[in-house]
C-alpha cells in the first residue's frame, strides 16, 4: 500500500510533455527569431550585412538575408524548431515512462 502511494506521488511529480505543443512553441520561437534577426540586419544596412547569417542558406534552401528570404527563413526555422521540440517531447516522455515503470 505504501508503494502505491509513493508511485502515485511520483506520477504526479513527473509531468508528461505534449510533444505537439512543444513542437509548436519551439517552431514559433525559432521562426520568429530567425525572421527578427534577418529584419534587424536588413534595417541596419552596414558593410557585409548578414555575412554570417547568410551561411544558413547552405541548410535552408532559398534563405538569403533579404525580405523574401526572411519569410523563407521563418518557414524553415519553424519546421526545424518544431522537429527539435517534438523530439525533445517524445524522448522525455519515453524516459519518464521507463522511470515510472
N, C-alpha and C positions, 0 to 999 in steps of 0.2 A: 504494500500500500504506500509506503514512504517513497518507493522507487517511482510509482505512478505520479505522485505529487511532484517529485523532482523533475520527472520527464515533462509534465505539464508546464512547469515554470521555465524549463529550457525552451520548450516550443514557443512560449510567449516572448522570451527574450530574443530569440533568433528570428528576425523578421524576414519573410520571403520577399525578394525583389520581383517586381513585374518587369520582365525583360522588354516588353513593348514600350512601356512608359519610359524606362531608362534609355532606350534607343531614341525615342522622340526628344528627350531632354538633351542627350549628348549630340544628336544631329543638329538640333536647333542652335545650341551654343557654338558648335563647330562652324556651321554655315554662316551664322551672323558674325562670328569672329573673323572669318576669312573675308567676308564681304566688307566689314568695317575696316579691316587692315588695308584692303585694296583701295577703298574710297579715300581713306586718310592719305595714302600715298599719292593718289590722283590729285587731291586738293593741294598737297604740299608743293608739288611740281619743282623738285630740286634736280641737281645733276645726278645722273644714274638712278633715277627714281625707281624703286622696286626691283633692283637688280637681284637681290636675294629671293624675294618673294616670287619673282618670275620663274625661278627654278621649279616651282610646283607644277609648272606646265609639263614637266617631264613625267609626272604621275597623273595629273588631272588633265586629260586631253581637252584642248581648246581653251584652257585657262591662260590668260595674259593679264598684265596689270593695265587694264583698260576698263571702260564702263561695261561693255558687254562681257568682258572677262570676269568682272566682279559677280555678275549673275551666274555665269557658268561655274565659277569657283564656289558660289553658295551651294549650288546643287551637288557638286562633287563632294564638298566638305560635309554637307548634310548627310549624304549616304555613307561616307567614311566614318563619321562620328556615330551615326546610327548603328553601323555594324559593330563598332567598338563597344558602344553602350549595351547592345543586345548581347554580345559575347560575355561581357562582364556579368550581366544579369544571369545568364544561363550557367556560367561556371560557378558563380556564387551560390545559386540555388542547388546545384548538384553537390557542391562541397558541404553546404549546410544540411542537405538531405542525408549525406553519408554520416555526418557528425551526429545527427539525431537518431540514426538507426542503431 
